[in-house]
Amino acid sequence: MPRIATTSDLLPELARGPALNVTVNGTAVEAYDGETIAAVLLAAGLWQLRRTRRRGEPRGPYCGMGVCFECLVTVDGAAIRACLTPVTDGMRIETSQEAAP
């Protein structure tokens, strides 16, 4: 049984935007207009988005409102915070799974 009910008289209908073509680390993932990059990555099961430079410790979304920089990813060559950036069609997202030297 799922943890959260997907249907109920108490829950509103889920209305998603149109589907978008997004790739993460070279793999196509499901994304919808109106979602942030962080939401897309978490829905795809990617909790670890980067590693710290010094210790190589895993990091992922933390504050969810752009205060910290734990959700940094590379989008089309630029480093951005995933929790603040909405997905767009054709977006190429790269997570840094390896620790920097």
URRAKA-V361249 format. One record per backbone hydrogen bond with DSSP energy under -1.0 kcal/mol. CO is the residue of the C=O (numbers start at 1). NH is the residue of the N-H. E is the energy in kcal/mol with one decimal. If there is no record, write none. Layout:
co=CO nh=NH e=E
co=CO nh=NH e=E
This chain:
co=18 nh=33 e=-2.7
co=21 nh=90 e=-3.2
co=22 nh=29 e=-2.4
co=23 nh=93 e=-3.1
co=24 nh=27 e=-1.9
co=27 nh=24 e=-3.2
co=31 nh=20 e=-2.6
co=32 nh=35 e=-1.9
co=35 nh=87 e=-2.5
co=36 nh=40 e=-2.0
co=37 nh=41 e=-2.7
co=38 nh=42 e=-2.7
co=39 nh=43 e=-2.3
co=40 nh=44 e=-1.5
co=41 nh=46 e=-2.8
co=42 nh=45 e=-1.5
co=49 nh=96 e=-1.8
co=50 nh=59 e=-2.5
co=57 nh=52 e=-2.1
co=59 nh=49 e=-2.7
co=59 nh=50 e=-1.7
co=71 nh=82 e=-1.7
co=73 nh=80 e=-2.8
co=74 nh=94 e=-2.9
co=75 nh=78 e=-2.1
co=78 nh=75 e=-3.2
co=80 nh=73 e=-2.4
co=81 nh=84 e=-1.0
co=82 nh=38 e=-2.0
co=85 nh=37 e=-2.6
co=88 nh=91 e=-1.8
co=91 nh=23 e=-2.3
co=92 nh=76 e=-2.1
co=93 nh=25 e=-2.8
co=94 nh=74 e=-2.7
